[in-house]
Amino acid sequence: MALAQEKKELISVEVIKTLYLRFENFPENSDNNRNAPFHKAFLNAFSDKFEGKVSDIPFFVSLSSWLHGLNTTLGQSFFEKVAHILSDGQKKGFTKNDNTLLKITKKQKDNIADIITDLKNGNEQPNLKRESNLIFINEGEEIEANNFTADVFIEDYDKIICVELKSVKPNAGEMRGEKQKILEAKAALYHSYPEKKIEFYIGFPFDPTSKNETTSDKDKFLSQIIDGKKYYDFSEVKLANELWDFLSSDTNTMQQILDIINSIAKPDFKEKYSKLIDPTINLEEKRKILTGWNIFSEVKLIEENETIISKINGNKRLQRIYNQDIFITGKYNHERSIELLSLIN
């Protein structure tokens, strides 16, 4: 089923923001990194690998840095925002500084330590049902839980769902720490919301081991991650399209996200973006760009432009809002859109 227009628009806004920022930082040349002697010295060992592929080492180093920045943006911002849009969830922290720290029982804490030790030593295989039975208890002395933040926190009337979003290439040793965090978070949430079912997953946005963009092989993927299969039951891992479908409660979600990105991420992106904030460009040309970029709210404003102008009727405040840019340094001007839409809704 196709994503709702509202969600497509919100995802498109995140795509535009990400592209704008990455275009601003793209290394057009190697002027800022012309002298990279240590990189060049080490890369000499790979000169045969680069032959016919890389001729400008300083630019290659600059581009590598840019790609690292893109990876960081996707991992720390874009994937989270899209997950929140799809699920209607939020990022939620339970920390001492915010006075939202949860409680846990000493018995739960001890059982978590035993679970991790057994998994580490190979005495037990990951088993979600067994582990849940050991931590979903309310026995013993109450103590403070550790600080934790759920990348995606969803609260329904009968259950709480959390997802920890991770890089597809986590650092060595990271999987054990994440498992312990998830177990303690589940235990603390159970202790604080005893009337609700608690689910906590670790999610990976795509499968780099797959031949196809949206498919996945969970066994192969976890096998190439250090300690992936050692600590995680397959049922607590959401991978590639499985993750995005889970968040959207729909099907074919990952492909729809990629289609949205591909509809906007084209070589003429900056040219089109500039036209949208250029007051001399006619509304029909802007409408075509906005339609292609799924910014349906702005399309509606253009279609109702005459009505909006008549409603403004000399109101200085509304006229100033009307004259604001649609995008400001890559960010969609939601306040303008909301104010103008209120004139026609």
C-alpha positions as CSV (number, residue, x, y, z in Angstrom):
1,M,0.0,0.0,0.0
2,A,1.3,3.5,-0.9
3,L,2.4,5.8,1.9
4,A,0.0,8.6,2.8
5,Q,0.7,11.9,1.2
6,E,1.4,13.5,4.6
7,K,4.1,11.0,5.3
8,K,5.6,11.2,1.8
9,E,5.8,15.0,2.2
10,L,7.5,14.7,5.6
11,I,10.0,12.2,4.3
12,S,10.7,14.4,1.3
13,V,11.3,17.4,3.5
14,E,14.0,15.3,5.3
15,V,15.5,14.3,2.0
16,I,15.7,17.9,0.8
17,K,17.3,19.0,4.1
18,T,19.9,16.3,3.9
19,L,20.7,17.0,0.3
20,Y,21.0,20.7,0.8
21,L,23.5,20.2,3.7
22,R,25.6,17.7,1.8
23,F,25.7,19.9,-1.4
24,E,26.9,22.8,0.8
25,N,29.8,20.6,2.0
26,F,30.7,18.8,-1.2
27,P,34.4,19.1,-2.2
28,E,34.3,20.6,-5.6
29,N,38.1,20.4,-5.7
30,S,41.0,19.5,-3.4
31,D,42.0,23.0,-2.6
32,N,41.2,22.6,1.1
33,N,43.1,19.3,1.3
34,R,45.8,19.6,-1.3
35,N,48.5,18.5,1.1
36,A,47.7,15.1,2.6
37,P,51.2,13.5,2.8
38,F,50.4,10.8,5.3
39,H,47.3,9.6,3.5
40,K,49.2,9.7,0.2
41,A,52.1,7.7,1.7
42,F,49.8,5.0,2.9
43,L,47.7,5.0,-0.2
44,N,50.8,4.3,-2.3
45,A,50.4,0.7,-1.2
46,F,47.1,0.5,-3.1
47,S,48.2,2.3,-6.2
48,D,47.6,-0.8,-8.3
49,K,44.0,-1.0,-6.9
50,F,43.4,2.7,-7.8
51,E,44.8,2.5,-11.3
52,G,42.2,3.7,-13.8
53,K,39.8,4.6,-10.9
54,V,41.5,7.3,-8.8
55,S,43.9,9.8,-10.1
56,D,43.5,12.7,-7.7
57,I,44.5,11.5,-4.2
58,P,43.8,14.8,-2.4
59,F,40.3,14.9,-3.9
60,F,39.8,11.2,-3.1
61,V,40.7,12.0,0.6
62,S,38.3,15.0,0.6
63,L,35.5,12.9,-1.0
64,S,36.1,10.1,1.6
65,S,35.7,12.7,4.4
66,W,32.4,13.9,2.7
67,L,31.1,10.4,2.5
68,H,31.9,9.9,6.2
69,G,29.8,13.0,6.9
70,L,26.9,11.6,4.8
71,N,27.1,8.3,6.7
72,T,26.9,10.3,10.0
73,T,24.0,12.4,8.8
74,L,22.0,9.3,7.7
75,G,22.8,7.4,10.9
76,Q,22.3,10.2,13.4
77,S,19.5,12.1,11.8
78,F,17.8,10.9,8.6
79,F,17.0,7.3,9.5
80,E,15.7,8.4,12.9
81,K,13.5,11.1,11.5
82,V,12.0,8.7,8.8
83,A,11.4,6.1,11.5
84,H,9.5,8.6,13.6
85,I,7.5,9.7,10.6
86,L,6.5,6.2,9.6
87,S,5.7,5.0,13.1
88,D,4.3,8.2,14.7
89,G,6.9,7.5,17.4
90,Q,9.6,9.7,18.9
91,K,13.1,9.6,20.4
92,K,12.7,9.3,24.1
93,G,15.3,9.4,26.9
94,F,15.1,8.1,30.5
95,T,17.9,9.8,32.2
96,K,18.9,11.2,35.6
97,N,19.6,14.6,34.2
98,D,16.0,14.9,32.8
99,N,14.6,13.5,36.0
100,T,13.0,10.7,34.0
101,L,15.3,7.8,35.2
102,L,13.3,4.6,35.6
103,K,13.6,2.0,38.4
104,I,14.5,-1.7,38.2
105,T,14.7,-4.4,40.8
106,K,17.9,-6.0,42.0
107,K,16.6,-9.4,40.9
108,Q,16.1,-8.1,37.4
109,K,19.6,-6.6,37.4
110,D,21.1,-9.9,38.6
111,N,19.2,-11.9,36.0
112,I,20.4,-9.5,33.2
113,A,24.0,-10.0,34.3
114,D,23.5,-13.8,34.3
115,I,22.0,-13.6,30.8
116,I,24.9,-11.7,29.4
117,T,27.5,-14.0,31.1
118,D,25.8,-17.1,29.7
119,L,25.7,-15.6,26.2
120,K,29.3,-14.5,26.4
121,N,30.5,-17.9,27.6
122,G,28.3,-19.8,25.1
123,N,26.4,-21.5,27.9
124,E,23.1,-20.3,26.3
125,Q,22.0,-19.4,22.8
126,P,20.0,-16.2,22.4
127,N,16.4,-16.9,23.2
128,L,13.9,-14.0,23.4
129,K,11.2,-16.0,25.3
130,R,13.7,-17.3,27.9
131,E,15.3,-13.9,28.4
132,S,11.9,-12.2,28.7
133,N,10.8,-14.6,31.4
134,L,13.9,-13.8,33.4
135,I,13.5,-10.0,33.2
136,F,9.8,-9.5,33.2
137,I,9.4,-9.9,37.0
138,N,8.8,-7.5,39.8
139,E,10.6,-9.1,42.7
140,G,13.3,-7.8,45.0
141,E,14.7,-4.5,46.1
142,E,14.0,-1.5,43.9
143,I,17.1,0.3,42.5
144,E,17.9,2.9,39.8
145,A,18.2,1.7,36.2
146,N,20.9,2.9,33.9
147,N,20.3,5.9,31.7
148,F,19.0,5.0,28.3
149,T,17.4,6.5,25.2
150,A,15.2,4.7,22.7
151,D,15.8,5.9,19.2
152,V,12.2,5.1,18.4
153,F,9.6,5.0,21.2
154,I,6.0,4.0,20.4
155,E,3.4,3.8,23.1
156,D,0.1,2.1,22.3
157,Y,-2.8,1.5,24.7
158,D,-1.6,-2.0,25.4
159,K,2.1,-2.1,24.7
160,I,5.3,-0.1,24.3
161,I,7.6,-0.7,21.3
162,C,11.2,0.6,21.2
163,V,13.8,0.3,18.4
164,E,17.5,0.9,18.7
165,L,18.7,2.0,15.2
166,K,22.3,0.9,14.5
167,S,24.9,1.2,11.7
168,V,25.1,-1.8,9.5
169,K,28.8,-2.1,10.4
170,P,28.8,-1.7,14.2
171,N,32.1,-1.5,16.0
172,A,33.7,-4.7,17.5
173,G,32.3,-5.4,20.9
174,E,29.3,-3.1,20.4
175,M,26.7,-5.8,20.1
176,R,27.3,-7.1,23.6
177,G,26.8,-3.6,25.1
178,E,23.7,-3.0,23.0
179,K,22.2,-6.3,24.2
180,Q,22.8,-5.4,27.8
181,K,21.3,-1.9,27.2
182,I,18.2,-3.5,25.6
183,L,17.7,-6.0,28.4
184,E,17.9,-3.4,31.1
185,A,15.7,-1.0,29.2
186,K,13.0,-3.7,28.7
187,A,13.2,-4.6,32.4
188,A,12.9,-1.0,33.5
189,L,10.0,-0.3,31.2
190,Y,8.3,-3.5,32.4
191,H,8.7,-2.3,36.0
192,S,7.3,1.1,35.1
193,Y,4.5,0.0,32.8
194,P,3.5,-3.4,34.3
195,E,0.1,-3.3,32.5
196,K,1.7,-3.1,29.1
197,K,3.5,-5.5,26.8
198,I,7.1,-4.5,26.3
199,E,8.9,-5.0,22.9
200,F,12.5,-3.8,22.2
201,Y,14.2,-4.4,18.9
202,I,17.6,-3.6,17.3
203,G,17.1,-2.3,13.8
204,F,19.4,-2.0,10.8
205,P,18.3,0.2,7.8
206,F,19.6,-2.0,5.0
207,D,21.5,-5.2,4.5
208,P,24.9,-4.6,2.8
209,T,25.3,-8.4,2.2
210,S,22.2,-8.6,0.0
211,K,22.4,-8.4,-3.8
212,N,19.1,-6.5,-3.9
213,E,18.4,-3.1,-2.4
214,T,15.5,-4.0,-0.2
215,T,15.9,-7.7,0.5
216,S,17.9,-9.2,3.4
217,D,19.4,-12.4,4.7
218,K,19.4,-12.1,8.5
219,D,21.6,-15.1,9.1
220,K,24.3,-14.0,6.7
221,F,24.1,-10.4,7.9
222,L,24.4,-11.3,11.6
223,S,27.2,-13.7,10.8
224,Q,29.4,-10.9,9.4
225,I,28.9,-8.8,12.5
226,I,31.2,-9.6,15.4
227,D,29.1,-11.4,18.0
228,G,25.9,-10.7,16.1
229,K,24.5,-14.2,16.4
230,K,26.1,-14.7,19.8
231,Y,23.9,-12.2,21.5
232,Y,20.7,-11.7,19.4
233,D,17.7,-13.9,18.8
234,F,16.6,-13.4,15.2
235,S,13.2,-12.3,16.3
236,E,14.6,-9.2,18.1
237,V,16.4,-8.0,15.0
238,K,14.7,-5.9,12.3
239,L,16.6,-5.7,9.1
240,A,16.2,-3.7,5.8
241,N,12.6,-3.8,4.5
242,E,11.5,-5.8,7.5
243,L,12.4,-2.8,9.7
244,W,10.7,-0.2,7.6
245,D,7.6,-2.3,7.1
246,F,7.5,-2.9,10.9
247,L,7.7,0.9,11.5
248,S,5.0,1.8,8.9
249,S,2.7,-1.2,9.6
250,D,2.6,-1.5,5.8
251,T,4.4,-3.2,2.9
252,N,7.1,-2.3,0.4
253,T,8.1,0.6,2.6
254,M,11.8,0.6,2.0
255,Q,11.3,0.8,-1.8
256,Q,8.9,3.7,-1.4
257,I,11.5,5.5,0.7
258,L,14.1,4.9,-2.0
259,D,11.7,6.1,-4.6
260,I,11.1,9.3,-2.7
261,I,14.9,9.9,-2.4
262,N,15.5,9.1,-6.1
263,S,12.7,11.5,-7.2
264,I,14.6,14.4,-5.5
265,A,18.3,13.4,-5.4
266,K,19.2,14.4,-9.0
267,P,22.0,16.5,-10.5
268,D,19.6,19.4,-11.0
269,F,18.6,19.5,-7.3
270,K,20.4,22.8,-6.5
271,E,19.0,24.4,-9.7
272,K,15.4,23.4,-8.7
273,Y,16.0,24.4,-5.1
274,S,17.1,27.9,-6.2
275,K,14.0,28.3,-8.4
276,L,11.8,27.6,-5.4
277,I,13.2,30.5,-3.4
278,D,13.5,32.8,-6.4
279,P,10.5,35.3,-6.5
280,T,11.0,35.9,-10.2
281,I,10.2,32.3,-11.1
282,N,6.5,31.8,-12.1
283,L,4.2,29.7,-9.9
284,E,3.5,27.1,-12.5
285,E,7.2,26.2,-12.7
286,K,7.4,26.0,-9.0
287,R,4.3,23.8,-8.8
288,K,5.9,21.3,-11.2
289,I,9.0,21.1,-9.0
290,L,7.0,20.8,-5.8
291,T,4.8,18.1,-7.2
292,G,7.9,16.1,-8.2
293,W,9.3,16.6,-4.8
294,N,6.0,15.5,-3.0
295,I,5.6,18.9,-1.2
296,F,1.8,18.6,-1.5
297,S,1.1,21.4,1.0
298,E,2.9,23.9,-1.2
299,V,1.2,22.6,-4.3
300,K,-2.2,23.3,-2.6
301,L,-1.1,26.8,-1.7
302,I,-0.2,27.6,-5.3
303,E,-3.5,26.1,-6.5
304,E,-5.3,28.3,-4.0
305,N,-3.1,31.3,-4.5
306,E,-5.8,33.7,-5.7
307,T,-8.0,32.8,-2.7
308,I,-5.0,33.3,-0.3
309,I,-4.2,36.7,-1.7
310,S,-7.8,37.8,-1.4
311,K,-7.9,36.6,2.3
312,I,-4.7,38.5,3.0
313,N,-6.4,41.7,1.8
314,G,-3.8,44.2,2.9
315,N,-3.0,42.5,6.3
316,K,0.7,43.4,6.7
317,R,1.5,40.4,9.0
318,L,0.0,37.9,6.6
319,Q,1.6,39.6,3.6
320,R,5.0,39.3,5.2
321,I,4.4,35.6,5.9
322,Y,3.3,35.0,2.3
323,N,6.5,36.6,1.0
324,Q,8.7,34.3,3.1
325,D,10.8,31.7,1.4
326,I,9.4,28.1,1.1
327,F,12.8,26.7,2.3
328,I,15.3,28.4,4.5
329,T,18.9,26.9,4.3
330,G,17.4,23.6,3.3
331,K,14.7,23.4,5.9
332,Y,11.0,23.6,4.9
333,N,9.2,26.7,6.3
334,H,6.4,24.8,8.1
335,E,5.3,27.9,10.0
336,R,4.6,29.7,6.7
337,S,2.7,26.7,5.3
338,I,0.5,26.3,8.4
339,E,-0.4,30.0,8.5
340,L,-1.3,30.2,4.8
341,L,-3.2,26.9,4.8
342,S,-5.3,28.1,7.7
343,L,-6.7,30.8,5.3
344,I,-8.2,28.2,3.0
345,N,-9.1,25.3,5.2
